[in-house]
Amino acid sequence: MILTCDNCGFIFSQAEETDQCPDCGKHLARPADEAEQEEFATRMAELTRAEHADRPRSPTLEDSEISMLNSFSFRVPATALHINSTIIVDVVVEYGENPADRTELAGNAWARQEGGTTGSFLMAVHLPIKQGETPKEQVDRIFAALNGSGASQSQLSQFILEQLNRSVSR
């Protein structure tokens, strides 16, 4: 309910009707007329806009920065890691120029059991950018870095063992 004080002219909102003004304390408050209600609504809208102007605005889809990533994938059978299982892992690597360090090629490797719906992060790869390098050459370097890395093989083995444990616990 919107009320107006006939003593001081204060326009205010109250859940229940009262005759006492919260501003001056006089018992001269009454229901606001149409013009006073419009004035109150206008002031409240201005206050709301002013409050939101001070706060950082949440980004919208139009504010999003678009990054172009490249990707490649490959399959790894558990037996390639000396694990006695028929599990096959799909590995997807997303890569591109590191926005934080433009001299670096960065990639993230993700694993998903063949036919599975959930992927898991395996590891990140960071390599220096080579000027004039083709996407194929970048893929070859990233793949070689993953293939030659004991950490990536360890992460893949751990992922497969987790998948085996999940299937046993079901």
N, C-alpha and C positions, 0 to 999 in steps of 0.2 A: 504494500500500500504506500502510495506517495502522499506525503503531508507537507503543509506549508505553515510556517509560524507567522501569525499576523503581527507579532511584536517586532521581530528582527528580519523577517522575510526569508529565513532559512528554509530550503526545500530539502526534504530527506525521505528516506525509505525506511519503513518500519514493518515488521511482520504483523503486528496487531495495531489497531487504531488506538491512538493516545492523544491527549490534549496538551501534553507537556513537550516543549521543544528541547531537544538534546543540546542545542547550542546556547540558548540564553536561559533556559530553565523555566520560562513563563508557561502558564497553562493556557496558551492562546493558539495551539496547533489545530489545524482543520484539514480535511481532505483537499488535496491540490486540485485546482480546476484544470481544464484541458491545456491551456497555455503553459501553466506551471509544470504539468507533467511532461510536455514536450521539451521545455527548458531543462528539466531534470535529465531526461533521456539524452539530450544533446551533450550536457556536461559529463555524464557518465561515459558516453562514447569517446569524448575527448580525453578523459582520464585514462581509459583503457588503451587508446592509441598511444598516449604519452608513456604509459607503463611499458608497452610492448616495444616502443622505440628505443628504450634504454637497454632492453635485453637483446642478447645476440639472437638473431633469427635462425631457426632451424632450416637447414638447407632443403630445398625441394629438388625434384628430379631435374628441373631445368638448371639448377645450380651445380649439378654434379660435374666433376671433371672426368672426361672420358679418356681412358687409356686403351691403347691398342696393344693387345697381347698376342703372341704367337703361341702355338702349342704343338706338341707331338705326343704320341703314345707308343707304348710297346708292351708286350706280354712277357711275363716271367713265370715259368712253371716252378713249383716248389722244389722239384727234383734238381733244378739248376743251382739251387742253394744247398744241395745235399740234405734235403728234408724229404722223408719218405711220405709223400702225400700226392694226391691227384689235383690239389688246389692249383689254380692258375690265377695270377694276379695281373690286373690291368693297371699299368702305371701311366699317368698323364702328367706331363711337364708343361707348365705355363711359363713363358719366359718373355723378357723384353728388357728395354733399357731401364735401369734402376732410376726412378724419379729423384731419389735422394742423392744419387751419385751418378751423374750422366756419363761417367767414364767406365761404368760397370754394367755388365750383362747379368741380370738376376733371373733366377728361375725357382719355381716351387714345384716339388714333385709330390704327387698324390697317388695313393694306392687304393684299389677297390678289388675285392674278390670278384672273379668272373661271375657275372649274373647277379652280383650284389647290388644293393641300392645305396649303401653308405660308403663314402670315401674317407680316408684318413690321411692327414698330412704326414709325409715321410721326412722331407728335409728341404733345405734351401741350398741353392748353388749360386756362387758369385764368381764371375770370371771377368777379366778386363775386356773391354770392347776393343775389337780390331776394326779399324777404319776400312770400309769397302768390303767387309765380309758379307757374303750372301747368307740368307736364312738357312740354307742347307748346311753351310759351313758352321753356322752357329749351333744348329741341331747336333752336328757331328761332335763339336767340342763339348757341348753340355752332356751329350750321351757318354762320351769318353770319360768326362769328369765323374759322372755317376757310376759308370761301369768300373772305373779304376779306384773308386772310393770304398774303403772298407766300411765306412760309416753307412753308406747307402745299402750295401749288402747286409749289414747288421740290422738296419731299420726294416728292410724287406723281410728278413728272417723273423724278426720280432713280430711283424705284422702277420705273417703266415701262422706263426705259433699261436697268436691271439685268436685268429680265425679258427684254428683247430680246437682250441680250448672252448670257444663259444659253441662250436658244433657238438662237442662232448657234453657240455653242461645243459644242453637243451633237452 
